[in-house]
Amino acid sequence: MSGLVFLIPIALLMGLAGLAGFVWAVRAGQFDDPDGAAARILLDTDAPLPNPAAARSSPGSAES
């Protein structure tokens, strides 16, 4: 029981520190991204992977 006297205030302080960090992040604009998710779905930034079998057997290749 005497351990709870020590652990409960520490848990409350850690919870308040986490809440304060979250409030600070919200006020600092860390979660502001009004257009990002809506526009990100439309962007195609991935380049297609090269096909090694097609590169070896291409009819225009001049291999000796």
JOZINOR-V390711 format. One record per residue. RES is the residue in three letters. SS is DSSP state (helix for helix, strand for strand, loop for the rest). Layout:
res=RES ss=SS
res=RES ss=SS
//
This chain:
res=MET ss=loop
res=SER ss=helix
res=GLY ss=helix
res=LEU ss=helix
res=VAL ss=helix
res=PHE ss=helix
res=LEU ss=helix
res=ILE ss=helix
res=PRO ss=helix
res=ILE ss=helix
res=ALA ss=helix
res=LEU ss=helix
res=LEU ss=helix
res=MET ss=helix
res=GLY ss=helix
res=LEU ss=helix
res=ALA ss=helix
res=GLY ss=helix
res=LEU ss=helix
res=ALA ss=helix
res=GLY ss=helix
res=PHE ss=helix
res=VAL ss=helix
res=TRP ss=helix
res=ALA ss=helix
res=VAL ss=helix
res=ARG ss=helix
res=ALA ss=loop
res=GLY ss=loop
res=GLN ss=loop
res=PHE ss=loop
res=ASP ss=loop
res=ASP ss=loop
res=PRO ss=loop
res=ASP ss=loop
res=GLY ss=helix
res=ALA ss=helix
res=ALA ss=helix
res=ALA ss=helix
res=ARG ss=helix
res=ILE ss=loop
res=LEU ss=loop
res=LEU ss=loop
res=ASP ss=loop
res=THR ss=loop
res=ASP ss=loop
res=ALA ss=loop
res=PRO ss=loop
res=LEU ss=loop
res=PRO ss=loop
res=ASN ss=loop
res=PRO ss=helix
res=ALA ss=helix
res=ALA ss=helix
res=ALA ss=helix
res=ARG ss=helix
res=SER ss=loop
res=SER ss=loop
res=PRO ss=loop
res=GLY ss=loop
res=SER ss=loop
res=ALA ss=loop
res=GLU ss=loop
res=SER ss=loop
//
